[in-house]
Amino acid sequence: MTKPDKGAAFRSLHQRDGAFIIPNPWDVGSARILARLGFEALATTSAGYAFSVGLPDGRVGRDATMAHVASIATATELPVSADLENGFGDDVETVAETIRLAGAAGLAGGSIEDLSRRTGGTLYEIEHAADRIRAAADAVRALPHPFTLTARAENYLVGRPDLRDAIKRLQAYQEAGADVLFAPGLTTRQDIADVVRSVDRPVNVVMGLQGVQLGLESLSALGVKRVSVGSALSRAALGGFLRAAREMRERGEFTFANDAANYAEINRILE
C-alpha cells in the first residue's frame, strides 16, 4: 500500500465496531512475522528497539529512531504507528518536527508522551502538554496523507497513579486535536471503563502487563478501540533468551532448544 492508503486503512480500523489488536514488533523480522500471522496493523516499541541495540529505553535518540521506524514501515504492507516517545524534545517545535519526520518515514500514525526525559521522567504541566499535542496535530494536518495522532498520559508509568488527573490530561489532549487517547498502565476494568466514558475519541490500552488478564472481547465490551502490548513481545523473547543462557551457564544443559521455534517454520513464514 502507498502511504495515503496505509494512513486511511489505519484510521478506518478505529472507526469500525469492536477493538483490534496492534502488536509491537521490535525489528524488521518480528514485523514481518506478525504481518504474516494476519494482524492488521503494527506499532513500534521504543523499549523493544532500545533493548535490541543494547540500550535502555529512552536512550536511542530521534535520528536512530526514525531510521528504525522507517525500516518497519517499509517491511510490510501493513500500516505502522510509531512510538515517538515525548517527541524527542520539550518544546512544541521539536514535537512538530518529529511528526513531520514521522510522516516522511511512511508511518500511518504515532504517539506522543507527556513527560520530560530531560528532567528524569516528570510530567509536563497540563497546559504545556496540551500545547505540545496541539503543535503535533497542526503538523499532522499539514501532512500529505492521513496520520493518526495518539496522545499519551503517562501518570501510571511515572508512579503517579491518579486516574482523575490522567483523565483530565486526556480530555485536554482531545481538545488539542489528538485522534486516539492512551493512558498506559491501567490495570482494572473500572479504570479502563472510566477513561473510555470520559472522552469521545478512540482509546488504546496496553496489555501484556503482569497480573492483567483482560482479553480482547472483554476490552471491546468496555468500549476500548485499540489494544497494544508495548514491549511485552520483545520481553517475552528476551525472557526465553535469558532462561536459555542461564541454563547453559549455570547448569551446562541445553533443554531450552526443545521449546525453540522451528527453524523450517520461521524460514517458511519469512519467505
C-alpha positions as CSV (number, residue, x, y, z in Angstrom):
1,M,0.0,0.0,0.0
2,T,1.1,3.6,-0.6
3,K,1.4,6.0,2.3
4,P,-2.1,7.5,1.8
5,D,-3.6,4.0,1.6
6,K,-1.9,2.9,4.8
7,G,-3.0,6.1,6.6
8,A,-6.6,5.7,5.5
9,A,-6.6,2.0,6.3
10,F,-5.2,2.6,9.8
11,R,-7.8,5.3,10.5
12,S,-10.6,3.1,9.4
13,L,-9.6,0.4,11.9
14,H,-10.6,2.9,14.7
15,Q,-14.0,3.6,13.1
16,R,-15.4,0.1,12.9
17,D,-17.2,-1.8,15.7
18,G,-15.1,-3.6,18.3
19,A,-11.5,-3.5,19.3
20,F,-8.5,-4.6,17.3
21,I,-5.0,-5.7,18.4
22,I,-2.0,-3.8,17.2
23,P,1.1,-5.8,18.3
24,N,4.5,-4.3,18.7
25,P,7.4,-5.7,16.8
26,W,10.9,-4.6,17.7
27,D,12.7,-5.2,14.4
28,V,12.1,-6.0,10.8
29,G,12.0,-9.7,11.3
30,S,9.4,-9.6,14.1
31,A,7.3,-7.1,12.0
32,R,7.3,-9.5,9.0
33,I,6.3,-12.4,11.2
34,L,3.4,-10.5,12.8
35,A,2.2,-9.4,9.3
36,R,2.3,-13.0,8.0
37,L,0.3,-14.1,11.1
38,G,-2.6,-11.9,9.9
39,F,-2.6,-8.8,12.1
40,E,-4.0,-5.7,10.5
41,A,-1.6,-3.0,11.8
42,L,1.6,-2.7,13.8
43,A,3.1,-0.4,16.3
44,T,6.7,0.1,17.2
45,T,8.1,-0.1,20.7
46,S,10.8,2.3,21.9
47,A,11.8,-0.1,24.7
48,G,11.9,-3.2,22.5
49,Y,14.0,-1.4,19.9
50,A,16.4,0.0,22.5
51,F,16.9,-3.4,24.1
52,S,17.7,-4.8,20.6
53,V,20.5,-2.4,20.1
54,G,21.9,-2.8,23.6
55,L,20.5,0.4,25.2
56,P,18.0,1.1,28.0
57,D,14.7,2.7,27.0
58,G,14.8,6.4,26.2
59,R,18.5,6.4,25.1
60,V,18.2,5.9,21.4
61,G,17.6,9.4,20.0
62,R,15.5,10.7,17.2
63,D,17.7,10.1,14.2
64,A,18.2,6.4,15.0
65,T,14.5,6.0,15.9
66,M,13.4,7.5,12.7
67,A,15.6,5.2,10.7
68,H,14.3,2.2,12.7
69,V,10.6,3.1,12.3
70,A,11.1,3.8,8.6
71,S,12.5,0.3,8.2
72,I,9.5,-1.2,10.0
73,A,7.1,0.9,7.8
74,T,8.6,-0.4,4.6
75,A,9.0,-4.0,5.8
76,T,5.3,-4.9,5.3
77,E,2.2,-3.7,3.6
78,L,0.5,-3.1,7.0
79,P,0.0,0.4,8.4
80,V,2.5,1.2,11.2
81,S,2.1,3.6,14.1
82,A,5.4,4.6,15.9
83,D,6.2,5.1,19.5
84,L,7.7,8.6,19.2
85,E,8.4,8.9,22.9
86,N,7.9,12.5,24.0
87,G,8.6,13.8,20.5
88,F,12.3,14.0,21.4
89,G,12.1,17.4,23.0
90,D,10.3,19.5,25.5
91,D,9.4,22.4,23.1
92,V,6.5,22.5,20.7
93,E,8.5,23.0,17.6
94,T,10.6,19.9,18.2
95,V,7.4,17.8,18.6
96,A,6.0,19.3,15.4
97,E,9.2,18.5,13.5
98,T,9.1,14.9,14.9
99,I,5.6,14.5,13.4
100,R,6.8,15.8,10.1
101,L,9.7,13.3,10.1
102,A,7.3,10.5,11.1
103,G,5.1,11.4,8.1
104,A,8.1,11.4,5.8
105,A,9.1,8.0,7.2
106,G,6.0,6.4,5.8
107,L,4.1,6.0,9.1
108,A,0.4,5.8,9.4
109,G,0.4,7.2,12.9
110,G,2.4,7.9,16.0
111,S,2.2,8.6,19.7
112,I,3.4,11.5,21.9
113,E,4.0,11.2,25.6
114,D,3.5,13.9,28.2
115,L,6.7,13.5,30.2
116,S,10.1,15.2,30.0
117,R,13.0,12.8,29.6
118,R,15.4,15.7,30.3
119,T,14.0,16.1,33.9
120,G,14.2,12.4,34.7
121,G,10.7,11.5,33.7
122,T,8.4,14.1,35.2
123,L,5.1,15.0,33.7
124,Y,4.7,18.3,31.9
125,E,2.1,20.7,33.3
126,I,-1.2,20.1,31.5
127,E,-1.2,23.4,29.7
128,H,2.2,22.8,28.2
129,A,1.4,19.1,27.5
130,A,-1.7,20.2,25.6
131,D,0.3,22.8,23.6
132,R,2.6,20.1,22.5
133,I,-0.3,17.9,21.3
134,R,-1.7,21.0,19.5
135,A,1.5,21.5,17.7
136,A,1.6,17.9,16.8
137,A,-2.0,18.0,15.5
138,D,-1.2,21.1,13.4
139,A,1.8,19.2,11.9
140,V,-0.4,16.2,11.2
141,R,-2.9,18.4,9.3
142,A,-0.1,19.6,7.1
143,L,1.0,16.1,6.0
144,P,0.0,14.9,2.5
145,H,-1.5,11.7,3.8
146,P,-3.7,10.6,6.7
147,F,-1.9,10.2,10.0
148,T,-3.4,9.1,13.3
149,L,-2.1,11.0,16.3
150,T,-2.1,9.3,19.7
151,A,-1.7,11.3,22.9
152,R,-0.5,9.6,26.0
153,A,-1.0,10.4,29.7
154,E,2.0,8.8,31.5
155,N,0.7,9.1,35.1
156,Y,0.8,5.4,35.9
157,L,4.2,4.8,34.3
158,V,5.9,7.5,36.4
159,G,4.5,6.5,39.8
160,R,1.5,8.9,39.8
161,P,-1.5,6.6,39.6
162,D,-4.0,9.4,39.7
163,L,-6.9,8.5,37.4
164,R,-8.6,11.8,37.8
165,D,-5.5,13.7,36.6
166,A,-4.9,11.2,33.8
167,I,-8.5,11.7,32.5
168,K,-8.1,15.5,32.8
169,R,-5.0,15.2,30.7
170,L,-6.6,13.0,28.1
171,Q,-9.5,15.4,27.8
172,A,-7.1,18.3,27.3
173,Y,-5.3,16.3,24.6
174,Q,-8.6,15.5,22.9
175,E,-9.4,19.2,22.7
176,A,-5.9,19.9,21.4
177,G,-6.5,17.6,18.4
178,A,-5.4,14.1,19.3
179,D,-7.1,11.3,17.3
180,V,-6.6,8.5,19.9
181,L,-6.1,8.7,23.6
182,F,-3.9,6.4,25.7
183,A,-3.1,6.1,29.5
184,P,-0.6,3.2,29.7
185,G,-0.6,1.3,32.9
186,L,-4.3,1.0,33.6
187,T,-5.0,-2.4,35.1
188,T,-8.6,-2.6,36.2
189,R,-11.9,-2.9,34.3
190,Q,-13.3,0.1,36.2
191,D,-10.4,2.4,35.4
192,I,-10.4,1.5,31.8
193,A,-14.2,1.9,31.6
194,D,-13.9,5.3,33.3
195,V,-11.4,6.5,30.8
196,V,-13.5,5.4,27.9
197,R,-16.6,7.1,29.2
198,S,-14.7,10.3,29.9
199,V,-13.6,11.0,26.3
200,D,-15.1,10.9,22.8
201,R,-12.1,9.6,20.9
202,P,-10.9,6.0,20.4
203,V,-9.0,4.7,23.4
204,N,-5.9,2.5,23.3
205,V,-4.9,0.3,26.2
206,V,-1.8,-1.8,26.7
207,M,-1.9,-5.4,27.7
208,G,1.0,-7.7,28.5
209,L,1.3,-6.3,32.0
210,Q,1.9,-8.8,34.8
211,G,-1.3,-9.7,36.5
212,V,-3.6,-8.1,33.9
213,Q,-5.8,-10.8,32.3
214,L,-8.3,-8.9,30.2
215,G,-8.9,-10.4,26.8
216,L,-9.9,-8.7,23.5
217,E,-13.6,-9.5,23.9
218,S,-13.7,-8.0,27.4
219,L,-11.8,-4.9,26.4
220,S,-14.1,-4.4,23.4
221,A,-17.1,-4.7,25.6
222,L,-15.7,-1.8,27.8
223,G,-15.5,0.4,24.7
224,V,-11.8,0.1,24.0
225,K,-10.9,0.5,20.4
226,R,-7.2,-0.5,20.1
227,V,-5.1,-2.9,22.2
228,S,-1.3,-2.8,22.0
229,V,1.3,-4.8,24.0
230,G,4.2,-2.3,24.3
231,S,7.5,-4.0,24.9
232,A,5.9,-7.3,26.1
233,L,6.7,-9.3,22.9
234,S,10.3,-8.3,23.0
235,R,10.5,-9.0,26.7
236,A,8.9,-12.4,26.1
237,A,11.6,-13.2,23.6
238,L,14.3,-11.9,25.9
239,G,12.8,-14.0,28.7
240,G,13.3,-17.1,26.7
241,F,16.8,-16.0,25.8
242,L,17.7,-15.3,29.4
243,R,16.3,-18.7,30.6
244,A,18.4,-20.4,27.9
245,A,21.5,-18.5,28.6
246,R,21.3,-19.2,32.3
247,E,20.6,-22.9,31.7
248,M,23.8,-23.1,29.7
249,R,25.9,-21.0,32.1
250,E,24.6,-22.4,35.4
251,R,23.8,-26.0,34.6
252,G,25.7,-26.7,31.4
253,E,22.5,-28.0,29.8
254,F,20.6,-27.3,26.6
255,T,17.0,-28.3,27.1
256,F,15.8,-24.8,26.1
257,A,16.1,-26.0,22.5
258,N,13.0,-28.2,23.0
259,D,10.9,-25.0,23.2
260,A,12.6,-23.1,20.4
261,A,10.7,-22.0,17.3
262,N,11.0,-24.5,14.5
263,Y,13.8,-23.5,12.0
264,A,11.8,-24.5,8.9
265,E,8.6,-22.7,10.2
266,I,10.4,-19.4,10.6
267,N,12.1,-19.8,7.2
268,R,8.7,-20.5,5.7
269,I,7.0,-17.5,7.3
270,L,9.7,-15.2,6.1
271,E,9.8,-16.4,2.5
